[in-house]
Amino acid sequence: MTKSDIAAAVYAGLQREIADVVESTREATARSINALMTATYWEIGRRIVEFEQGGEGRAAYGEALIKRLGADLSQRFGRGFGWRNLSQMRAFYLSRPAEQILQTLSAKSPSSKIVPTLSAISAGRHFSESPARNSPDLTAVAQAFPLPWSAYVRLLSLRNPTARSFYEAEALRCGWSVRQLDRQIGSQFYERVALSQNKAAMLRKAGPADADDAPTPEQAIRDPFVLEFLDLKDEYSESDLEDGLIRHLTDFLLELGDDFAFIGRQRRLRIDDAWFRVDLLFFHRRLRCLVVIDLKVGRFSYADAGQMHLYLNYAREHWMKPGENPPVGLILCAEKGAAEAHYALDNLPNKILAAEYQTVLPDEKLIAHELERTRAELDRRNVDSGRSPQVD
């Protein structure tokens, strides 16, 4: 073996070691952010509950308190602290009161600094004028929450506390991702185990975590809950092709004239415990309405139309301003050789408005042609750069 071969082998080993350090640190960072975020939400829920319990009549106007807090905190910290989220934090604390967290942390670390503080809280110390005096160490509280916040949100949707405990324990035992947890709940795994005569065999069938479902550190950090918590913008696509199409279509629509005003891309919206993403959001000045654009890299299906109507109903309730017309949706399908563009006009209140929208908005064939041309150009660039073309 030559000196250069030895040097190359040594260098390769050093590179692997550094890569391992970086990857493990990224994973630890993602876990820490999720745990601290969950501990923060738990503490917010505790303060709300104890405030309600701290004076006569406070519980009677609990909903009004939540909505007022949501409006004020959203203005200061972003949409992650709206009243619906605060209600969820309150419910999260009620499902895991201080006494339960105290037992969990005491079992993990008897000498933890959190124990005396939580002991005082669980003994009846409620909200005071100086809440910092009975504030627990959130870094220590985070140890009680090994699952990501999105998993706890999914568990909160279960009304049966026994089922909730079962799925939480199994998620920890098997290392399920949030996606796997959702699938197990959807398949009624708890009920099937309860009815089974061989419960041990059923539990073995649950199996270990699916490596394909495990989120990367990058995916964990850009989880919508984390982005809301950190008040970061959520603008990303799931593929290079999708990102390229969205960026080009943004420019294309703006070049059609000054009617289109760009509002945002990759706009997240949350309904119950499910997240959706609107690819592009414009405002049309002449029509005085929002234009919701959804890009489908694959073939159009009836489910896409249903999802667009969900977006439009949400936009009408939450994004539409007084004096504006109802929003209109545009579904773009970018499958090779079958580019399509279709307006979702069926839910408009009258046909006259639908006809006006149809005449003012860009021609569907024009958009479909631009979509096909853009995709061909992006595929050509990928080939020229040595990358494989996007495959549906």
ABEGO torsion letter per residue (X at the ends): XBAAAAAAAAAAAAAAAAAAAAAAAAAAAAAAAAAAAAAAAAAAAAAAAAAAAABBGAAAAAAAAAAAAAAAAAAAAEAAABAAAAAAAAAAAAABBAAAAAAAAAAABAABAAAAAAAAAAAGBBBBABAAAABBBAAAAAAABABBAAAAAAAAABABAAAAAAAAAAAAAAGBBAAAAAAAAAAGAAAAAAABABAAAAAAAAEBBBAAABBBAAAAAABAAAAAAAGBBBBBBABAAAAAAAAAAAAAAAAAEAABBBABBGBBBBBEABBBBBABBBBBAAAGBBBBBBBBABBBBAAAAAAAAAAAAAAAAAABBBGBBBBBBBBBBABBGABBBBBBAAABABAAAAAAAAAABBBAAAAAAAAAAAAAAAAAAAAAAGBBBBBX
